[in-house]
Amino acid sequence: MTQPSYDQAQWQELFWQRGDRYYWCALRQNLFGEWVLLRKWGGRRTGKGGQCEILCADREEGDRLMQDVLKRRRYRGYVLD
C-alpha cells in the first residue's frame, strides 16, 4: 500500500463577507491524499448556515471549482477578506 503524498504549500483558503453574511472556501487534501473543496456559509447574527464538501478528481479540478466560487462571490457582492 502506498502512502499518500501531501503538499500543504498548495492548499488554499479564502474568506468573504457581505454585511452579516460570511462564506469560507478551502481546497485541501484529505487523509487519503485526495483533493477536497470545503465550503461553509452563514449569518453571523442568526448562527444559521451550511457546509459542503466536494471530492475533486485532481488538483486542477479543485482549482477550477475554487475559481468558480470566487467569481460567484464577487458577482453576489461579497468582499474578499
ABEGO torsion letter per residue (X at the ends): XBBBBBBAAABBBBBBBBEABBBBBBBBBBAAGBBBBBBBBEBAAAGBEBBBBBBBABAAAAAAAAAAAAAAAAAAGBBBX
